[in-house]
Amino acid sequence: MMNEVRVSAPAKVNLILRVLDRRSDGYHNLWSLMHTVGVEDDLQIRLRPDSAGIRLHCDDPVLPTDGRNLVVRAAGVMLERAGLSVGLDMRLVKRIPVSAGLGGGSSDAAATMFGLNKLLALGWSPVRLGEIGQVLGSDIPFFFFAPSAQVAGRGEQVTRLQVKGERWVVLVNPGFPIETRWAYDRLASARHLVPGLSPAIADLMHTTQTSWEDILPAMENDFEAALAPSHPILDVMKQALLAEGAERALLSGSGATVFGIFRDEIGAVRARDVLKRAHGWWTAAGQAGASPLACHEAFAFHAGRNESSTAAAPRIG
């Protein structure tokens, strides 16, 4: 059995996000087309077979490292379901902004489960991991089916989708979080009925592969209009991305990150750098769909803050 592993945990964007009716459990049904982006957190997990307890070290001092952190909770659930009592040392290097609509916490939790499945030689399928993960967070199951998938229900219904072609994504974050529950409340108060799904989305729901040419015209996010009155900066960022050559730009999740789709790396990197210099926003560029969960050779473990990270995420909550 392996002793330690490193897992890359990618960000996600919602190329489409439709918030539908409210469920009896208080959550909303949704339909989303989710896609990973080559901007990643790094998680290292080391087994301590001769002791018990879960220890997490993180280079972001804002994040808790106790049972409030999804990584610790995910590790605890995995050990409980496996009927095992072993010690774990984990180190998390954050590059994805927190509470930004990019699924960073969910991806970290999925990476924890993915890594422990490998380390403990459990052999659990993506379906089983997703069923366990949905107890912790609605976005977690997606990452076991990445890089691209249709997501429905409250996030537990995941269907892989192959996207033909290549694109690059530029992420822009203004430096503050938007609380998800508050965003849902704003959305509920801003509309009197739930609009039906567009014909383009209906077509996507019944296919297992598509192309960027089909996705781009269908891109929409129900939160955009609802958050516009209270957060006009979101539209400013969107228009800035379009001005720098994005084919389409959209809010991801409930924000506050806005992303743009670019045809190639050169255009994406140029836009990333221009927007950073001009506005001081946190920006990043990554290839669309290039980064499903993946295990790598473990790097040196250090308990302290990682000072060598060159793509640190903003401290926004």
N, C-alpha and C positions, 0 to 999 in steps of 0.2 A: 504494500500500500504506500502511496506517495505520502510525503511528510509535509510538503507545502506547495502552494500554487499561487499564481498571479492571474487575475481575471480583469480584462478590460471591460468597463461598463459604459456603453455608449449613451449619448443623449438621443432623444426622439423629438420629432416634430409631428404635429397633426396637419397633414395635407388637406384633410377634410375633417371637420368636427361639427356634427349636428347633435344638439341636445334635444331630446324628445320628451315624452310624457314622464311624469313623476310616478315612481313605483310605490307599492304599498309599504316597502321598507324605508321610505324616505329618500332613497337615491333616485336619480334620473336614468332612464334608458338613454342610450346614445348610439350613434353610428359614427365611426371614425376610420379614416385611412391613416395609419401611423407608419412612420418611416424612421429608421435610425440615421444618425449623422456621425461622421468621423470626428467627434469631439468627445473625449472619454475621461471618466474617472478611472483610477487604478486601485485595485483591491488585492492585497496579499493576505493569504490565510495560512497560518502555520498550526499544525496539530501538536498538542501536548498530551500524549496518551497517558502519562503518569500523573496527571492532575486534572482538576475540573475547573470550570469557570470560563467566562468569555471576556476577553480584554480587547478593547478597540482603541487604537490610536489614530488620530486624524490630524492632517496638517491645517485644517480650518478650525480656529479656536472658537468660532461661533457655534459650531455643531456640538450637541451633546454626544457623549461617548458611552452613555449608560443605556438602560432599557428603553429610553425614548427614541433612540436611533433605530431606524428600520434595519440596518445591518445586524445589530445585536439581536433584535427581535426575530429576524429571519433565521439567524444561526440557531437561536434557541428552539424555534419551531422545528427546524430540520433535525436537530439532535433528539428532540422529544419524539417526533414521528418515527425516527430510526431506532428508538429505544437504546440510545447510546449515551454514555457519560464520559466525555473527554474534554480536555481543556483546549481552548483556542486562543491564539494571538492573531489579531487582525490589524492591518494598517491600511488606511484609506487616504488616498491622495485625490483631492477634489479639483476638478477643472470645470465641471458643469455648475452653473449658478444655482443657488438654492431657491426654492419657491418661485421658479421662473417659467413654468409651463413646459419644461424640457425633460421631465421625468427622471431627474438625477437621483433622487432618493429611491424611487422604484427600481431604477436600473441597478443601483448599488445593492438593493435587497435581492434582486434576481441574480446578480453576480455572486452574492454570498451563497445562495442556494445552488447555483450552477457549479461553483467551485467545490462546495462540500459534497455534492453528488459525485464529483470526480475523486476528491480526496478519500472519501469513505467507501468508494466503490459500490455505491448503492444501486446504480443502474436504473434509476427512475426516469421515466419518459418525460418529454416536454409537457404532455397533457397532465401527468400527475404533478409535476412541479408547478404548473399553472394553477391547478386546483388548490394546492397548498398556498401559493402566493396570493391568490385573490382574497384570502382571509386577512392579509396584511395591507393590501392596497389595490385599487382598481386597475392601475396601469401595469402592475407587475407581470401578469400573465403574458402580455404582448411580447416581452423581451425573450421569452423562450421560443418564440416563433419568428423573431426578427430575421432579416432586416425589414421586411415590409409585410403588413397584414391588415385585414379588415377586422375591426373590433366593434362588438355590439353588446347589448345588455348593459350592465354596469361596468363592463370591461372583461368579463369572464368568457365571452364568446369570441374566440380568436380564430381567424382563418387566414392561412398564409396566402400572400398575393405576390406574384412575380411581376416586377416592373422592368420592362425592357428599356434600354438606353441608359445613358449616364448623365448625371447632373451634379452640381456642387451647391452647397447651401451656406449662406452667410447668416449668422446669428447676431442679433443686436439686442442688448439689454440695457435699460436706462439706469439700472443701479438700485432699484427698489422692488420689493415683492408685491404680488397681488394675492391675497388670501383666497383660496379656492371657494370656501363656503360663501364668503361675501360676494364673490363673482357670480355664483349661482343665484344668490338672492337678487342681485342687480338684474340678472337675465330674466328671472321670473317676474319682477316688477315692471320690466320694460316691454313685455309683450302680452297680448291678450289671448293669443292662440299659438299653437305650434305649427309653423309652416310645413307643408309636405316635402318629401324628398324630391329633388330635381330629377328629371329623366336621366341626366348624366350619372348621378349617384345610383339610381335604380339599375342602370346598366352595369356599373362596377360591382354591385352586390351579387351579380350572377355570373361572375367570371373569376378565373383563377390566375389570369395574367392580363396585364394591360401595359400601356406605354405612357411616357411623360406627355406625349401629344394629347392623350385622352384625359390625363389627370389635370393638367394645367387649367383648362377651361372650367373644370368642376370644383376647383379649390374654393372653400368657404369655411368660415368659423362663426358660429352663432354668437360667440362672446364679443366679437368686434363691435357691432353696433351697440350692444348693451353697455360696454365700457367706455365708449367714445366720449360721452359727456363728462365723465369724471376723470378720464385719463387722455386728454388730447395729444399727449406726447406719443401715444401708440401710432396714431395716424402720421405724425411727423416722421417717425422712424420708417414707417411703411413707404411713404412718399420718397424718403431719402434713398431707400434701397432701389426703388423703381428708377429714380433719377440716375443711379449708378449702374443701371443695365440689367436689373433683375427682370426675368420674364414674368414672374408673379411674386407678390409679397403678401404675408399673412401673419396674423397673431397665432402663436402656438399655445395650445391648451387654453387656460384662463389667463395667460400672460405671466409676467410682463415682457417676455421675449417675443420679438418679431423676427421673422426669417424671410430671406429672399432666395429664389431659385435661379441659379446661373448655369449657363451652358458649359462652362469650362473652368478649370482651376485658375487660369490667369485672370479672368474677369472677376472671379470670386475673391481672390486674394487682393486684387487692386481695390475692390469695393470695401473689403474689410478694413484695409489700411486707411483709405480716404475717410471713411466714416469715423474711425477711431480718432484720427487727427483733427477732423473738423468739429466733432461734437463731444469727444471725451467719453463716449459710450463704451461699455465692454463689448467687444466684437470677437468673433471667431469664424473660421471657415473650415468646412469639412466635406468630404465626398458623401453624397446621399447614398444610404444603404450599404456603406462599405464596412460597417462595424457591428455585426451581431456579437453576442457574448462569445468570448474566446479565452481559452486558457493559454498561458505562456509560461516560459521558464521563470521561476520566482526570482525577484531581485533581492538585494541585501535588505534585511529587515532592521529598521531603526525605530525605536520607540518614540523619538522626539519628532518635532515638526520637520517636514521635508523642505529644506531651503533651496533645493536644486530645481524645483518645479518652475518651468518657464511659461506655463500657460494657466496660471492660477485663476480661479473663478472669482468674481467680485463678491464681497462680503455684504449680502443684501438680506440676511435674515436666516 
